[in-house]
Amino acid sequence: MAAAAPTLDWERELAAQGYAVVAGCDEVGRGSLAGPVSVGVVIIRPETAVELPGVKDSKLLRPAVREALVPEILAWADASAVGHAAAHEIDSLGLVSALRLAGMRALTQAASTLVPDFVILDGNQDWLSEPIQADLFGSALPAAVPVPWTLRTRIKADMTCLSVAAASVLAKVERDAIMMGLAEMYPAFGWDANMGYGTASHRAAIVANGPTDFHRKTWRLV
C-alpha cells in the first residue's frame, strides 16, 4: 500500500496558532562516507499556500522525478535554500555540529528573504538549535545565538508535512549534483551511483586507492 502524500495540515494548524510563516527543514547525507551533509529549507505562508501534487519524501522519488520537481518547489515556496557542511567540517566539528552549520547556512540564506516564525525539523533529534550549556553551578545558560523562530522536531515529517518533503527534495537534488560532479574528478569511487554512501564497491575502492579529501576521514571507512 502506497504511503499517503504529505499535506499542509500541520502547517495550517501552526498558522491557526499564530505562526504565520513556517519553515520545513530536512537533511541528507548524514550516513554517507564521503561528501557533505546538506540541509534543505522551504519557507511558506500556510494560510495562502496550496497543495503541491507529486512532492514526497525524496527517498520515495526517482531521480528524474525529483529533478523535475525542483523548479515547481522553488516557484511554490516563499523562500528556500540548501546549506552544506563539507567532509573536513564534519571531521573537525563532529556530525551534529556540522548538521547545525549546514542548517544555519540554509536558514540564514532563506531568512534573508522571509523569516520564519516556526521551524519543523524532521526526526526526533534537534541538531539545529545551539546546545544549552550548563554553568559550574548546574544552572542552564541561554543558547549562544538567539533565533527568532520556535523549533519543533516531528518524526516522519518528511512523509507528512509538505514543506519538509519539499525541503528534502531540494537538499537531495543539490547534494546528488555535488556528488556527481566529484565523481568526474574521482571516478574510482562510483559517487555518481552511490552518492558517497558505504556500498561494498565504494569501500573496496577506498582500500585500493586510499581516502580522498572528500572522505570523512574520522569515520570507519573500511
Backbone bond lengths (Angstrom), bond angles and torsions (degrees), N, CA, C in turn:
res aa  C-N    CA-C-N  psi(-1)  N-CA   C-N-CA  omega(-1)  CA-C   N-CA-C  phi
1 M - - - 1.461 - - 1.520 109.30 -
2 A 1.303 117.30 128.28 1.466 121.06 -178.03 1.519 110.75 -70.05
3 A 1.343 115.26 144.89 1.463 120.25 178.16 1.524 109.35 -68.98
4 A 1.328 115.35 146.44 1.460 120.19 177.40 1.522 109.57 -64.56
5 A 1.311 115.94 146.28 1.463 120.43 179.70 1.522 109.76 -71.03
6 P 1.324 117.24 148.43 1.470 119.48 176.46 1.527 110.33 -65.40
7 T 1.334 115.19 151.63 1.462 121.17 -178.09 1.526 110.10 -128.29
8 L 1.303 116.07 -179.29 1.463 123.18 174.84 1.530 111.84 -98.59
9 D 1.331 116.76 15.52 1.464 119.62 -174.29 1.530 112.11 -58.07
10 W 1.336 116.34 -49.92 1.468 117.23 -176.24 1.525 110.81 -72.58
11 E 1.317 117.37 -38.38 1.465 119.23 176.52 1.532 110.60 -57.89
12 R 1.338 117.29 -38.65 1.464 120.43 179.51 1.534 111.17 -72.50
13 E 1.325 117.22 -33.07 1.462 119.47 173.09 1.529 110.46 -61.69
14 L 1.324 115.91 -41.90 1.464 119.52 178.30 1.518 111.08 -63.99
15 A 1.336 116.89 -40.47 1.465 119.95 177.66 1.520 110.82 -61.16
16 A 1.339 116.24 -38.45 1.466 119.98 178.75 1.523 111.51 -66.47
17 Q 1.336 116.98 -24.51 1.466 121.71 177.14 1.524 112.38 -84.80
18 G 1.333 116.89 -1.98 1.454 120.03 177.23 1.508 115.20 109.34
19 Y 1.339 117.20 0.09 1.468 120.68 178.38 1.532 108.16 -91.65
20 A 1.312 116.32 93.11 1.468 121.03 -171.47 1.516 112.89 -75.04
21 V 1.335 117.29 -25.32 1.460 121.57 -177.13 1.531 107.95 -125.59
22 V 1.313 116.45 119.37 1.470 121.81 -173.33 1.526 109.49 -120.74
23 A 1.321 115.74 137.97 1.461 122.17 176.39 1.518 110.08 -112.62
24 G 1.321 116.81 133.69 1.453 122.49 169.03 1.515 108.94 -99.19
25 C 1.331 117.11 140.76 1.470 121.08 -173.20 1.525 109.32 -139.74
26 D 1.331 116.63 132.45 1.457 121.23 178.65 1.512 109.68 -148.72
27 E 1.341 115.19 154.33 1.464 120.39 -178.19 1.514 111.02 -117.44
28 V 1.336 115.37 156.60 1.463 122.13 171.19 1.516 108.31 -137.24
29 G 1.334 115.40 154.37 1.460 120.36 176.59 1.504 114.72 92.18
30 R 1.325 118.05 5.76 1.469 120.40 -176.54 1.534 111.60 -57.69
31 G 1.335 117.52 -43.08 1.456 120.30 -174.11 1.517 115.09 -95.87
32 S 1.319 116.93 9.64 1.461 120.87 -178.11 1.526 111.12 -74.17
33 L 1.325 116.33 154.38 1.468 121.34 175.26 1.526 111.97 -89.00
34 A 1.317 116.53 -18.56 1.464 121.07 -175.72 1.521 109.10 -142.15
35 G 1.330 114.59 157.44 1.452 119.94 178.20 1.511 112.54 85.59
36 P 1.326 116.88 179.46 1.455 121.60 -174.88 1.523 112.59 -82.32
37 V 1.333 115.22 166.03 1.460 120.30 156.73 1.519 105.64 -92.66
38 S 1.321 116.19 141.15 1.457 121.71 -174.09 1.522 109.22 -129.64
39 V 1.323 115.34 140.06 1.464 121.12 -177.42 1.525 108.98 -126.09
40 G 1.321 115.92 125.39 1.456 121.30 175.98 1.512 111.06 -98.60
41 V 1.313 116.26 143.69 1.462 122.89 176.19 1.521 108.36 -131.27
42 V 1.321 116.29 131.64 1.462 122.22 174.18 1.525 107.81 -127.69
43 I 1.326 116.66 123.88 1.467 122.30 -177.41 1.529 108.62 -110.84
44 I 1.336 115.32 130.64 1.464 120.64 -178.94 1.526 110.29 -135.48
45 R 1.325 115.06 164.19 1.464 122.59 167.92 1.538 105.71 -104.17
46 P 1.328 118.45 100.98 1.467 120.41 -171.40 1.522 114.49 -59.41
47 E 1.314 118.06 -29.68 1.465 119.59 -176.98 1.529 112.11 -67.29
48 T 1.325 116.43 -26.02 1.467 119.12 -179.12 1.524 112.91 -112.62
49 A 1.336 118.08 -11.04 1.470 120.77 -179.25 1.526 110.45 -69.34
50 V 1.307 115.69 147.02 1.462 121.74 176.06 1.522 108.73 -108.55
51 E 1.316 116.51 162.34 1.465 120.43 176.22 1.533 109.59 -63.30
52 L 1.325 115.59 152.94 1.468 120.76 -178.10 1.524 108.02 -125.00
53 P 1.334 117.52 93.34 1.468 120.88 -174.57 1.530 112.07 -59.43
54 G 1.325 114.51 144.65 1.458 120.76 175.13 1.504 114.96 93.76
55 V 1.333 118.17 -18.68 1.470 120.81 -178.63 1.523 109.00 -80.68
56 K 1.325 115.64 127.58 1.458 123.40 175.69 1.520 108.15 -138.91
57 D 1.322 115.52 174.08 1.462 120.42 169.49 1.525 108.24 -48.14
58 S 1.315 116.72 132.24 1.471 120.92 -172.71 1.519 112.85 -57.36
59 K 1.329 117.87 -28.67 1.461 120.64 -178.39 1.529 111.64 -68.17
60 L 1.322 117.94 -17.82 1.458 122.08 -177.64 1.523 112.89 -94.60
61 L 1.320 116.93 0.45 1.461 121.15 -175.47 1.523 111.18 -114.99
62 R 1.307 117.02 143.27 1.458 121.17 174.53 1.524 109.67 -68.75
63 P 1.337 117.66 152.34 1.469 119.90 -177.92 1.516 114.12 -52.59
64 A 1.331 117.87 -44.69 1.466 120.03 -178.05 1.524 111.34 -64.06
65 V 1.330 116.71 -35.29 1.462 120.56 178.89 1.526 110.00 -69.03
66 R 1.327 116.50 -43.62 1.475 119.68 177.39 1.520 110.78 -57.17
67 E 1.323 115.59 -47.63 1.470 119.74 -177.14 1.529 111.52 -63.34
68 A 1.326 116.72 -37.68 1.464 119.95 179.67 1.523 111.84 -68.55
69 L 1.336 116.66 -26.66 1.462 120.76 -178.78 1.529 113.07 -78.41
70 V 1.324 117.52 -20.86 1.469 119.75 -174.29 1.530 112.71 -56.06
71 P 1.339 120.31 -52.83 1.467 118.20 -179.79 1.521 113.11 -61.19
72 E 1.342 116.94 -32.33 1.462 119.34 177.34 1.526 110.88 -66.79
73 I 1.332 116.68 -41.26 1.469 120.49 179.42 1.527 110.35 -66.41
74 L 1.315 116.80 -42.76 1.464 120.26 -179.16 1.529 110.97 -62.45
75 A 1.344 116.52 -37.47 1.464 119.90 178.36 1.524 111.68 -73.85
76 W 1.324 116.98 -31.01 1.469 122.70 -176.85 1.524 111.71 -76.53
77 A 1.326 117.47 -39.55 1.462 122.00 -175.38 1.528 110.77 -73.16
78 D 1.329 115.38 147.25 1.464 119.73 172.05 1.524 111.13 -75.90
79 A 1.326 116.55 -27.12 1.472 122.32 174.32 1.518 107.03 -160.69
80 S 1.325 116.26 152.50 1.458 119.68 179.38 1.520 109.13 -160.99
81 A 1.333 115.31 160.93 1.465 120.55 177.02 1.523 108.44 -168.97
82 V 1.321 115.30 161.39 1.463 122.49 171.40 1.518 107.59 -126.96
83 G 1.323 116.58 131.18 1.459 121.84 177.11 1.517 110.29 -115.17
84 H 1.314 116.46 152.86 1.461 121.75 -177.00 1.526 110.85 -131.22
85 A 1.325 115.40 150.97 1.460 121.96 167.29 1.521 106.82 -127.52
86 A 1.324 116.09 125.49 1.460 121.89 -172.12 1.528 111.82 -75.74
87 A 1.335 114.99 167.27 1.464 120.61 -178.53 1.524 111.67 -56.78
88 H 1.332 117.54 -40.98 1.467 118.90 -178.46 1.527 110.93 -68.27
89 E 1.331 117.87 -27.69 1.467 120.45 176.13 1.524 110.40 -74.61
90 I 1.328 117.35 -35.97 1.463 120.65 174.22 1.522 110.02 -62.11
91 D 1.343 116.23 -43.03 1.468 120.16 179.39 1.523 112.05 -64.01
92 S 1.317 117.45 -40.25 1.469 120.09 -174.59 1.525 112.70 -83.30
93 L 1.338 117.64 -30.96 1.457 120.67 -174.52 1.521 113.53 -102.35
94 G 1.328 117.14 -23.70 1.451 120.77 -168.86 1.520 109.64 93.39
95 L 1.332 116.93 158.22 1.457 120.85 -171.72 1.526 112.34 -65.40
96 V 1.319 118.21 -45.56 1.467 120.03 -175.67 1.518 110.99 -63.73
97 S 1.328 116.80 -44.41 1.464 119.56 179.20 1.527 111.25 -66.90
98 A 1.334 116.87 -33.93 1.467 119.75 177.12 1.526 110.94 -68.23
99 L 1.329 117.16 -39.02 1.467 120.14 174.69 1.525 110.05 -60.69
100 R 1.330 116.47 -43.14 1.464 120.01 178.63 1.522 110.61 -61.40
101 L 1.320 116.73 -42.55 1.461 121.20 179.60 1.533 110.35 -61.24
102 A 1.324 116.94 -47.41 1.466 120.66 179.18 1.525 110.92 -62.89
103 G 1.333 116.04 -42.73 1.453 120.10 -179.44 1.511 113.08 -65.08
104 M 1.330 116.76 -40.85 1.463 119.48 179.52 1.528 110.90 -71.07
105 R 1.323 117.05 -31.59 1.473 119.12 174.13 1.526 110.02 -62.45
106 A 1.327 116.62 -43.49 1.461 119.90 179.48 1.523 111.11 -67.55
107 L 1.329 117.06 -46.78 1.463 120.10 -177.86 1.520 111.84 -65.18
108 T 1.320 116.61 -39.24 1.464 119.63 179.28 1.520 110.80 -62.41
109 Q 1.336 115.59 -42.00 1.468 118.95 179.22 1.527 111.29 -66.34
110 A 1.344 116.79 -47.34 1.463 119.79 -178.69 1.526 111.58 -66.41
111 A 1.346 116.48 -38.91 1.463 120.57 -177.91 1.517 112.60 -70.28
112 S 1.334 117.23 -14.05 1.462 118.53 174.23 1.528 110.90 -68.23
113 T 1.332 116.39 -19.52 1.467 122.15 174.80 1.527 111.02 -95.61
114 L 1.342 116.90 -45.25 1.463 121.57 -177.78 1.528 108.66 -154.04
115 V 1.326 116.62 122.66 1.464 121.44 -177.53 1.531 109.39 -85.95
116 P 1.330 117.96 125.84 1.469 118.91 179.33 1.526 112.16 -77.70
117 D 1.330 115.08 151.70 1.459 121.58 171.36 1.519 111.03 -87.33
118 F 1.333 115.45 -26.12 1.463 121.36 -172.92 1.521 108.33 -144.06
119 V 1.331 116.66 138.79 1.470 122.44 176.83 1.516 108.75 -119.63
120 I 1.341 115.83 125.20 1.462 122.10 173.68 1.524 107.34 -96.54
121 L 1.336 116.44 121.98 1.464 121.70 -177.89 1.522 108.58 -112.31
122 D 1.316 116.75 122.64 1.463 120.44 -178.58 1.526 110.84 -65.22
123 G 1.330 115.70 140.44 1.458 121.30 175.15 1.515 112.45 104.07
124 N 1.330 115.36 -165.07 1.468 120.01 -179.85 1.523 112.39 -120.06
125 Q 1.322 117.54 7.71 1.466 121.92 -179.49 1.520 109.28 -117.52
126 D 1.322 116.14 124.63 1.462 120.41 176.00 1.525 108.82 -86.38
127 W 1.335 115.06 89.82 1.467 119.35 178.05 1.527 111.21 -92.26
128 L 1.338 117.38 -1.53 1.459 120.30 -174.63 1.527 113.18 -92.13
129 S 1.323 117.43 -32.93 1.462 120.26 -177.67 1.522 110.71 -76.80
130 E 1.335 116.40 147.77 1.460 120.56 172.77 1.523 108.47 -62.66
131 P 1.340 118.12 134.04 1.468 118.89 178.36 1.526 110.54 -65.70
132 I 1.319 115.07 142.13 1.462 119.95 176.95 1.523 108.80 -83.58
133 Q 1.324 116.43 123.14 1.455 122.13 -178.41 1.530 109.91 -86.80
134 A 1.307 116.44 152.01 1.460 121.05 173.77 1.516 109.18 -105.45
135 D 1.330 117.02 139.79 1.460 119.02 178.97 1.525 109.41 -83.12
136 L 1.327 116.87 -177.11 1.457 121.19 -175.01 1.522 112.80 -63.67
137 F 1.325 117.23 -21.71 1.458 120.90 -177.81 1.524 112.06 -98.44
138 G 1.330 116.31 8.09 1.447 120.53 176.29 1.508 115.00 86.20
139 S 1.326 117.35 3.52 1.453 119.86 178.92 1.520 109.92 -83.91
140 A 1.297 115.95 142.71 1.465 120.17 179.83 1.514 110.04 -75.70
141 L 1.306 115.70 134.02 1.450 121.41 174.61 1.519 108.85 -97.70
142 P 1.313 119.01 151.62 1.455 120.65 -178.51 1.514 111.18 -67.14
143 A 1.321 115.31 158.58 1.463 120.61 176.20 1.511 110.04 -57.42
144 A 1.325 115.81 148.76 1.462 120.35 -173.57 1.527 111.87 -65.19
145 V 1.321 116.58 -37.12 1.464 120.19 -176.35 1.528 108.83 -123.93
146 P 1.329 118.38 106.67 1.463 119.33 178.19 1.529 109.97 -63.24
147 V 1.318 116.43 143.05 1.461 120.91 178.80 1.526 108.50 -120.72
148 P 1.328 117.15 150.94 1.459 120.17 -174.69 1.519 114.22 -87.02
149 W 1.328 118.07 13.19 1.456 119.48 -177.48 1.520 111.02 -127.38
150 T 1.315 115.37 158.57 1.459 123.14 169.56 1.519 107.61 -90.60
151 L 1.319 117.19 139.01 1.469 120.91 -178.81 1.520 109.54 -123.86
152 R 1.326 115.48 136.58 1.462 121.53 173.69 1.520 109.25 -137.49
153 T 1.335 115.40 139.52 1.464 119.66 171.72 1.528 108.38 -83.23
154 R 1.315 114.96 154.02 1.472 120.45 179.25 1.520 108.05 -147.95
155 I 1.322 116.70 117.86 1.462 121.57 -179.28 1.527 109.53 -65.90
156 K 1.329 115.00 133.83 1.475 123.27 -178.64 1.526 112.45 60.12
157 A 1.316 116.18 29.36 1.465 118.84 176.49 1.516 111.19 -61.83
158 D 1.336 117.10 -30.21 1.468 119.33 179.68 1.528 112.24 -68.14
159 M 1.332 116.98 -14.66 1.457 120.96 179.27 1.528 112.58 -104.65
160 T 1.340 116.66 -13.08 1.464 119.67 -175.30 1.525 113.74 -119.70
161 C 1.319 118.43 -27.58 1.469 122.13 -176.19 1.528 109.21 -107.27
162 L 1.319 116.11 121.35 1.458 119.74 -173.74 1.518 112.30 -63.20
163 S 1.314 118.21 -36.96 1.472 119.65 -179.50 1.524 111.18 -63.66
164 V 1.334 116.69 -37.68 1.471 120.80 -179.76 1.523 110.43 -72.58
165 A 1.337 116.94 -42.02 1.463 120.10 176.79 1.523 110.85 -59.48
166 A 1.333 116.70 -42.26 1.464 120.58 178.55 1.525 110.66 -63.23
167 A 1.324 116.67 -40.82 1.467 120.57 178.37 1.528 110.82 -63.27
168 S 1.341 116.68 -37.98 1.466 119.83 -179.57 1.529 110.76 -65.75
169 V 1.329 117.09 -35.95 1.465 120.21 178.59 1.522 110.28 -66.23
170 L 1.335 117.67 -46.60 1.465 120.13 179.88 1.521 110.83 -59.78
171 A 1.335 117.12 -44.29 1.464 120.47 -177.99 1.524 111.13 -66.00
172 K 1.326 116.97 -43.20 1.464 120.61 -177.95 1.522 111.40 -64.59
173 V 1.336 117.07 -45.75 1.462 120.00 -178.52 1.518 110.77 -63.79
174 E 1.345 117.29 -43.28 1.459 119.16 -177.73 1.524 111.18 -68.87
175 R 1.332 117.47 -40.94 1.466 119.16 179.25 1.523 111.16 -67.02
176 D 1.338 117.43 -41.36 1.468 119.86 177.90 1.526 110.96 -59.24
177 A 1.335 116.64 -38.83 1.468 119.54 179.10 1.525 110.67 -64.28
178 I 1.335 116.86 -38.29 1.462 120.52 176.48 1.524 110.38 -61.47
179 M 1.327 116.44 -46.81 1.462 120.06 -177.44 1.526 111.70 -66.63
180 M 1.318 117.39 -35.87 1.465 119.02 177.92 1.526 111.10 -68.98
181 G 1.327 116.84 -33.21 1.456 120.02 174.55 1.516 111.64 -66.37
182 L 1.339 116.55 -42.18 1.461 120.32 178.14 1.525 111.29 -67.20
183 A 1.335 116.97 -30.18 1.463 120.47 179.86 1.523 111.55 -63.20
184 E 1.313 117.19 -29.42 1.463 119.86 177.82 1.532 110.89 -68.60
185 M 1.345 116.18 -30.26 1.464 120.72 178.37 1.529 111.47 -81.87
186 Y 1.338 116.75 -31.56 1.467 121.55 -175.78 1.537 108.92 -131.17
187 P 1.323 117.85 70.40 1.473 120.19 -172.87 1.516 113.91 -64.98
188 A 1.310 118.92 -21.06 1.465 120.74 -174.69 1.524 112.60 -64.30
189 F 1.343 117.62 -23.45 1.458 120.20 -171.47 1.535 113.89 -93.78
190 G 1.322 117.45 -5.93 1.454 120.43 175.32 1.515 115.37 65.01
191 W 1.317 116.86 32.29 1.465 119.90 -175.64 1.521 112.84 -67.46
192 D 1.331 117.40 -19.95 1.465 118.96 177.14 1.521 111.43 -70.46
193 A 1.340 117.30 -17.17 1.466 121.92 178.30 1.525 111.79 -107.51
194 N 1.347 117.53 -44.34 1.472 119.38 -174.99 1.529 113.59 -94.20
195 M 1.326 117.56 -8.60 1.471 123.50 178.38 1.530 112.81 55.29
196 G 1.324 115.38 26.10 1.459 119.86 177.04 1.508 114.91 93.37
197 Y 1.316 117.89 -3.35 1.460 120.22 -178.63 1.532 110.75 -78.25
198 G 1.327 115.78 165.55 1.460 121.58 -167.63 1.507 114.62 -85.72
199 T 1.311 117.41 60.40 1.460 120.30 174.65 1.529 109.42 -70.82
200 A 1.317 115.20 163.46 1.466 119.40 -179.94 1.527 110.99 -60.69
201 S 1.332 116.97 -41.46 1.466 119.41 -178.88 1.530 111.35 -69.01
202 H 1.329 117.43 -34.59 1.463 120.57 177.21 1.526 110.26 -64.97
203 R 1.331 116.68 -46.14 1.473 119.71 179.55 1.530 111.02 -64.43
204 A 1.326 117.02 -37.84 1.462 119.94 177.90 1.525 110.72 -64.06
205 A 1.329 116.85 -36.97 1.465 120.35 178.56 1.525 111.09 -67.86
206 I 1.328 117.26 -33.48 1.472 119.90 176.30 1.519 109.99 -66.21
207 V 1.345 116.68 -41.24 1.464 119.98 177.27 1.523 110.51 -61.13
208 A 1.324 116.21 -42.79 1.466 120.81 -175.32 1.520 112.76 -74.67
209 N 1.328 117.54 -35.53 1.466 120.78 -171.21 1.526 114.80 -114.38
210 G 1.322 116.65 -12.44 1.457 120.11 -173.85 1.522 110.15 80.53
211 P 1.342 117.27 161.44 1.468 120.29 -178.92 1.523 111.88 -74.55
212 T 1.330 115.41 154.09 1.459 121.94 174.95 1.525 109.16 -96.84
213 D 1.313 116.25 178.09 1.459 120.26 175.50 1.525 112.06 -70.63
214 F 1.339 116.46 -9.19 1.457 119.63 178.75 1.525 112.28 -98.12
215 H 1.332 116.80 1.67 1.454 121.26 172.84 1.530 109.96 -86.78
216 R 1.321 115.26 151.86 1.467 121.73 176.20 1.527 107.11 -85.45
217 K 1.316 115.60 93.99 1.462 121.06 -166.20 1.530 113.01 -73.11
218 T 1.324 117.97 -15.41 1.458 120.01 176.83 1.529 111.18 -84.71
219 W 1.332 117.72 -3.81 1.461 121.57 -179.32 1.532 110.10 -92.00
220 R 1.324 115.52 162.37 1.456 119.52 174.50 1.526 107.76 -78.96
221 L 1.308 116.15 98.12 1.463 121.44 -172.94 1.520 112.72 -83.73
222 V 1.324 117.75 -28.29 1.462 120.23 -178.33 1.515 109.25 -131.73
